């Protein structure tokens, strides 16, 4: 991680720009049902495409929302 705030901001914008170039993500975004851009780009990096990437990204978001450091999910 960098301590430079400008580079940190630029690095955070990368997944957002990449996700917004994808027509499937854009349609979900316009419909108000898009997952986070970071989870979507993670799903793309995992090899998923289209609606499958949206489904996986939503699962990632759900898992992140339910995660607590006191009780991590079972492996």
TORPA-4810 file (N, C-alpha, C, O; in nm, 3 decimals):
<nodes>
NODE_1_0.084_-0.116_0.000_0.000_0.000_0.000_0.089_0.124_0.000_0.197_0.127_0.060_X
NODE_2_0.043_0.222_-0.067_0.116_0.346_-0.075_0.064_0.446_0.028_-0.053_0.442_0.067_X
NODE_3_0.152_0.534_0.071_0.110_0.640_0.163_0.076_0.767_0.088_0.031_0.865_0.148_X
NODE_4_0.098_0.767_-0.042_0.068_0.884_-0.125_-0.083_0.888_-0.153_-0.135_0.795_-0.215_X
NODE_5_-0.155_0.991_-0.109_-0.300_0.994_-0.125_-0.344_1.000_-0.271_-0.450_0.947_-0.306_X
NODE_6_-0.267_1.063_-0.357_-0.303_1.071_-0.498_-0.295_0.934_-0.564_-0.386_0.894_-0.637_X
NODE_7_-0.187_0.861_-0.538_-0.174_0.726_-0.594_-0.278_0.632_-0.536_-0.331_0.547_-0.608_X
NODE_8_-0.308_0.646_-0.409_-0.409_0.561_-0.347_-0.546_0.585_-0.411_-0.620_0.491_-0.436_X
NODE_9_-0.579_0.712_-0.439_-0.706_0.743_-0.503_-0.710_0.687_-0.645_-0.811_0.632_-0.688_X
NODE_10_-0.600_0.700_-0.718_-0.593_0.647_-0.854_-0.609_0.495_-0.853_-0.677_0.439_-0.939_X
NODE_11_-0.545_0.428_-0.757_-0.555_0.283_-0.748_-0.697_0.238_-0.716_-0.740_0.132_-0.763_X
NODE_12_-0.771_0.316_-0.638_-0.910_0.281_-0.606_-1.001_0.301_-0.727_-1.103_0.233_-0.739_X
NODE_13_-0.966_0.393_-0.816_-1.049_0.421_-0.932_-1.032_0.317_-1.042_-1.119_0.307_-1.129_X
NODE_14_-0.925_0.240_-1.041_-0.898_0.141_-1.145_-1.010_0.039_-1.163_-1.060_0.023_-1.274_X
NODE_15_-1.052_-0.030_-1.056_-1.160_-0.127_-1.070_-1.292_-0.064_-1.114_-1.370_-0.126_-1.187_X
NODE_16_-1.318_0.058_-1.070_-1.442_0.126_-1.108_-1.443_0.153_-1.258_-1.543_0.128_-1.326_X
NODE_17_-1.333_0.204_-1.309_-1.324_0.230_-1.453_-1.334_0.102_-1.533_-1.401_0.097_-1.636_X
NODE_18_-1.267_-0.002_-1.485_-1.270_-0.130_-1.557_-1.411_-0.189_-1.558_-1.456_-0.240_-1.661_X
NODE_19_-1.480_-0.183_-1.446_-1.615_-0.239_-1.438_-1.712_-0.161_-1.526_-1.799_-0.220_-1.591_X
NODE_20_-1.697_-0.030_-1.530_-1.790_0.052_-1.608_-1.768_0.040_-1.758_-1.850_0.088_-1.837_X
NODE_21_-1.661_-0.022_-1.799_-1.640_-0.049_-1.942_-1.712_-0.176_-1.987_-1.727_-0.201_-2.106_X
NODE_22_-1.755_-0.256_-1.890_-1.822_-0.383_-1.921_-1.972_-0.359_-1.937_-2.035_-0.306_-1.846_X
NODE_23_-2.029_-0.397_-2.052_-2.172_-0.369_-2.075_-2.266_-0.442_-1.978_-2.372_-0.389_-1.945_X
NODE_24_-2.228_-0.559_-1.931_-2.314_-0.633_-1.837_-2.320_-0.559_-1.703_-2.427_-0.546_-1.644_X
NODE_25_-2.207_-0.511_-1.657_-2.204_-0.435_-1.532_-2.281_-0.304_-1.548_-2.353_-0.262_-1.457_X
NODE_26_-2.265_-0.241_-1.662_-2.333_-0.115_-1.687_-2.485_-0.131_-1.684_-2.556_-0.047_-1.629_X
NODE_27_-2.535_-0.240_-1.744_-2.679_-0.266_-1.742_-2.727_-0.288_-1.599_-2.833_-0.238_-1.560_X
NODE_28_-2.650_-0.364_-1.521_-2.688_-0.388_-1.382_-2.683_-0.258_-1.301_-2.765_-0.236_-1.213_X
NODE_29_-2.586_-0.175_-1.332_-2.573_-0.046_-1.263_-2.693_0.043_-1.293_-2.747_0.106_-1.202_X
NODE_30_-2.733_0.048_-1.418_-2.849_0.130_-1.456_-2.979_0.075_-1.397_-3.072_0.150_-1.370_X
NODE_31_-2.985_-0.057_-1.378_-3.103_-0.119_-1.319_-3.102_-0.109_-1.166_-3.200_-0.144_-1.101_X
NODE_32_-2.991_-0.060_-1.110_-2.982_-0.047_-0.966_-2.953_-0.176_-0.893_-2.980_-0.187_-0.774_X
NODE_33_-2.898_-0.275_-0.964_-2.871_-0.404_-0.902_-2.727_-0.447_-0.921_-2.698_-0.567_-0.921_X
NODE_34_-2.638_-0.352_-0.935_-2.498_-0.384_-0.958_-2.427_-0.412_-0.826_-2.453_-0.345_-0.726_X
NODE_35_-2.338_-0.510_-0.825_-2.253_-0.530_-0.708_-2.145_-0.422_-0.705_-2.141_-0.336_-0.793_X
NODE_36_-2.059_-0.425_-0.608_-1.951_-0.328_-0.605_-1.855_-0.353_-0.721_-1.840_-0.466_-0.767_X
NODE_37_-1.793_-0.248_-0.766_-1.701_-0.260_-0.879_-1.583_-0.349_-0.845_-1.536_-0.424_-0.930_X
NODE_38_-1.534_-0.342_-0.723_-1.421_-0.423_-0.683_-1.455_-0.571_-0.685_-1.375_-0.653_-0.731_X
NODE_39_-1.573_-0.607_-0.636_-1.611_-0.748_-0.637_-1.637_-0.796_-0.779_-1.610_-0.912_-0.811_X
NODE_40_-1.689_-0.708_-0.865_-1.713_-0.747_-1.003_-1.581_-0.771_-1.077_-1.568_-0.870_-1.148_X
NODE_41_-1.484_-0.682_-1.059_-1.356_-0.703_-1.126_-1.284_-0.825_-1.068_-1.209_-0.891_-1.140_X
NODE_42_-1.305_-0.854_-0.941_-1.249_-0.975_-0.882_-1.310_-1.098_-0.947_-1.239_-1.194_-0.977_X
NODE_43_-1.441_-1.096_-0.970_-1.508_-1.208_-1.037_-1.458_-1.224_-1.180_-1.441_-1.336_-1.228_X
NODE_44_-1.433_-1.113_-1.248_-1.377_-1.121_-1.383_-1.237_-1.182_-1.379_-1.203_-1.263_-1.465_X
NODE_45_-1.158_-1.142_-1.282_-1.023_-1.197_-1.268_-1.024_-1.345_-1.235_-0.929_-1.417_-1.265_X
NODE_46_-1.132_-1.391_-1.173_-1.147_-1.533_-1.141_-1.187_-1.615_-1.263_-1.189_-1.737_-1.258_X
NODE_47_-1.220_-1.548_-1.374_-1.253_-1.618_-1.497_-1.401_-1.620_-1.531_-1.440_-1.681_-1.630_X
NODE_48_-1.483_-1.554_-1.451_-1.626_-1.550_-1.479_-1.656_-1.439_-1.579_-1.582_-1.340_-1.587_X
NODE_49_-1.764_-1.454_-1.653_-1.803_-1.353_-1.751_-1.953_-1.331_-1.744_-2.028_-1.419_-1.703_X
NODE_50_-1.996_-1.213_-1.783_-2.138_-1.181_-1.797_-2.216_-1.196_-1.669_-2.174_-1.150_-1.563_X
NODE_51_-2.333_-1.261_-1.679_-2.422_-1.277_-1.563_-2.358_-1.362_-1.455_-2.385_-1.342_-1.336_X
NODE_52_-2.274_-1.456_-1.494_-2.205_-1.538_-1.394_-2.113_-1.451_-1.308_-2.101_-1.472_-1.187_X
NODE_53_-2.048_-1.353_-1.370_-1.962_-1.261_-1.295_-2.045_-1.177_-1.199_-2.003_-1.149_-1.087_X
NODE_54_-2.163_-1.135_-1.243_-2.252_-1.060_-1.154_-2.294_-1.143_-1.033_-2.294_-1.094_-0.920_X
NODE_55_-2.329_-1.269_-1.057_-2.371_-1.357_-0.948_-2.258_-1.380_-0.848_-2.279_-1.373_-0.727_X
NODE_56_-2.139_-1.406_-0.899_-2.024_-1.428_-0.810_-1.992_-1.300_-0.733_-1.960_-1.306_-0.615_X
NODE_57_-1.999_-1.186_-0.800_-1.970_-1.059_-0.734_-2.071_-1.032_-0.623_-2.034_-0.980_-0.517_X
NODE_58_-2.195_-1.065_-0.644_-2.297_-1.047_-0.539_-2.268_-1.140_-0.421_-2.287_-1.102_-0.305_X
NODE_59_-2.221_-1.262_-0.450_-2.185_-1.354_-0.342_-2.067_-1.301_-0.263_-2.063_-1.313_-0.140_X
NODE_60_-1.970_-1.241_-0.333_-1.855_-1.181_-0.264_-1.901_-1.067_-0.175_-1.857_-1.055_-0.061_X
NODE_61_-1.990_-0.983_-0.226_-2.042_-0.871_-0.146_-2.118_-0.920_-0.024_-2.105_-0.864_0.085_X
NODE_62_-2.198_-1.024_-0.041_-2.274_-1.081_0.071_-2.181_-1.138_0.176_-2.200_-1.118_0.296_X
NODE_63_-2.079_-1.211_0.131_-1.982_-1.268_0.225_-1.907_-1.159_0.299_-1.881_-1.171_0.418_X
NODE_64_-1.872_-1.052_0.229_-1.801_-0.941_0.293_-1.891_-0.871_0.395_-1.844_-0.828_0.501_X
NODE_65_-2.019_-0.859_0.364_-2.112_-0.792_0.456_-2.135_-0.876_0.582_-2.158_-0.821_0.689_X
NODE_66_-2.127_-1.009_0.569_-2.153_-1.097_0.682_-2.028_-1.133_0.761_-2.037_-1.197_0.866_X
NODE_67_-1.912_-1.092_0.714_-1.787_-1.125_0.781_-1.766_-1.041_0.905_-1.783_-0.919_0.902_X
NODE_68_-1.730_-1.107_1.012_-1.691_-1.037_1.135_-1.559_-1.094_1.181_-1.539_-1.215_1.177_X
NODE_69_-1.469_-1.011_1.225_-1.338_-1.061_1.269_-1.349_-1.156_1.388_-1.263_-1.242_1.406_X
NODE_70_-1.453_-1.143_1.468_-1.469_-1.229_1.586_-1.508_-1.371_1.548_-1.470_-1.466_1.615_X
NODE_71_-1.584_-1.384_1.439_-1.631_-1.517_1.397_-1.611_-1.531_1.246_-1.707_-1.516_1.170_X
NODE_72_-1.489_-1.559_1.202_-1.466_-1.572_1.059_-1.540_-1.695_1.005_-1.566_-1.789_1.079_X
NODE_73_-1.573_-1.693_0.875_-1.645_-1.805_0.816_-1.560_-1.932_0.817_-1.437_-1.925_0.814_X
NODE_74_-1.625_-2.044_0.821_-1.555_-2.173_0.820_-1.485_-2.192_0.686_-1.537_-2.152_0.581_X
NODE_75_-1.370_-2.253_0.690_-1.291_-2.275_0.568_-1.345_-2.391_0.488_-1.291_-2.423_0.383_X
</nodes>
